Amino acid sequence: MKFLLSLFAIALLTLSCDSSKQSITDTDKATTNSKNNASIVQTRSTGDYYNTKSVTYTTSSRTSFEYIDISESKIAYSTDRNLIEIDTFNSKKGDWQDIKRLLREIDTQTISNLKAPTDKRLYDGAAHATLSLREGDILFETPTFDEGEPPTKIKELVNKVLSIKESVLKQ
């Protein structure tokens, strides 16, 4: 019986060694992908603002949730936390042009360092809000801030996203 247990333990160790080899391989792939992503980021910083595929604004509190995703061709809107029920609308070309113009004024690589001007969300005084920009396979996201009080650098963009949402919900 001890012999069988020893063989079982050796087999387990061998299998776990194989799995660590696999995870190292996956890590190497992830490193390669991040190197490729770095070149995309460098392209963006040289003025290629047309690479942005979507702008997403999300708010969340204990009792409410709102998701707005705007791309060149469509607008997705949901109040379902699980994003199962999503309403989609066609995007207007002029709205997307306005968003691209506002994106030219924002350094996407530094939006993750923005500071929220107020802290009401920390004691349930306001919903948590975030703004995300998707450029190819890269997602740039702000830290959470109070709904209605975005950091100054992204305030115009957030207001534009909210105005687009209001106009499509009236349709």
N, C-alpha and C positions, 0 to 999 in steps of 0.2 A: 504494500500500500504506500509506504514512504517513497518507494522508487517511482510509482506513478505520480505522486504529488510533486516529486522533484522534476520529472519530465514535464508536467503541466506548468510548473513555475518557469522552467527554461523556455518553454514554448511561449508563455506570456511575455517574458523578457525579450525574446526574439521579435515577437509581433510589435511590442512597444518600440523597439529600436527601429523597425521598419516605418512605423508611423511618424517617428521623429524625423526620419529622412524625408518623408513626404512633406512634413510641415516646413522643413528647411527649404525644400524645392518651391513650395508655395510662397514662402517669404521672399525667395530670390525673385520670383515672378512679380511680387508686389513691389519690390525695390526697382525692378526694371520698369514697371508701369509708372512708378512715381518719377523716375528719371524722364520718361516720355512726357509725363504731365508737366514737368518743369519747363520743357521747351514750349508747350502750349501757353503757359503762364508768361514766358518771355515774349511770345508773339503778342499776347494781350497788352503787355506793358509798352510795346512799341507803337501802340495806337490802333490795333485791330479791334475796334469796338463792335464790329459786326459779328463777332464770334459768339456773342451772348445768345443763348437759345431760349432762356426763360427767366422771368423774375417772379419769385414767390413770396407772398406776404402771409404770415400766419399769426393768429392771435389765439390765446388759450387762457381760460380761467377755470375755476371750479365748475361754473355753470354754463360756460359758453365756449364755442370753438368756431373759428372761421379760417378758411383756406382759400387763397386766391393765387392762381398760377396764370401768368400772362406770357404767351409766346407770340411770335409773329403771326401765326395763323389762328390761334384759339385762346380762349379764356376759360379756365376751369374754376368753378366755385363750389364750395361745400361747407356745410355746417356740421357734417358727420365726422366725428373724431377718427373713425376707422377708415374714412375716405372710400366707403363703399358706394354711397350715393353722391355722385358729382354731376353738377349741371355744367354743360359746355356751351359756349357761345362763340360765334365767329369774331375774330379780332379785326378792328378797323386799322387800315394801313397808317393813317395819321396818328393814331394812338401809339403804335409801335415805333414810329419815327420820333415821337416825343420822348418815349422811353430811351431810345438809343441816344438822343441828344443829352438827356440827363445822365446817362451812363458815362458819357465822355468826361463829365465833371467829377466822377468818382473813381478813386483808385481801388479796384476790387481786391487787390492783394492786402490792403490794410483794413478792410471793413470788419475783420474779425477782432480788431483792436479798438473799435469804437467804444466810447463810454456812454452809458445811458445818462441823460441829464437829470432824471428823477428816479426815485426808488419806491414808488407806491406799490409796485407789483410784489415787493418783498413782504408786505403785510396785507395782501389781498385788496389793496386800494385801487388797483388797475390790473387789467389782463396782461399777460406776458405776450410780447410781440417779437417776431424775428423777420428779417428780410434776407432772402437767399437769391443769389445770382448763379445760374448754371451756364457755364461756358464749356461747351463740348462735354467732356467727362468730368470736369472739375466743378465742385460746388463751393462757392464762397458764401459764408453765412455770418451775419452779425450776432453778437451776444444778445441775450434778451434785453428788451427795453419796455417801458410802459406804453401801452396802447394809447395813441394820441400824443405821445411825447417822444418822437424818434430823435436820435442824435442829429445835430445840425447838418452834417455832411450828406445825410440821406433823406432829409426832411422833404425836399421837393419830389424826389422819386416816390417816396411812400405816399405823399398826397396825390400824385398822379395815378398810382395804382388804385388808391381808394376811389378816386373820381371815375376811373374806368369801371370799377366794380359797380358803383352806383348807377352809372349810365346803362350797363348791361342788365342790371336787375330791374330797371324800369321798363325794359322792353317787354 
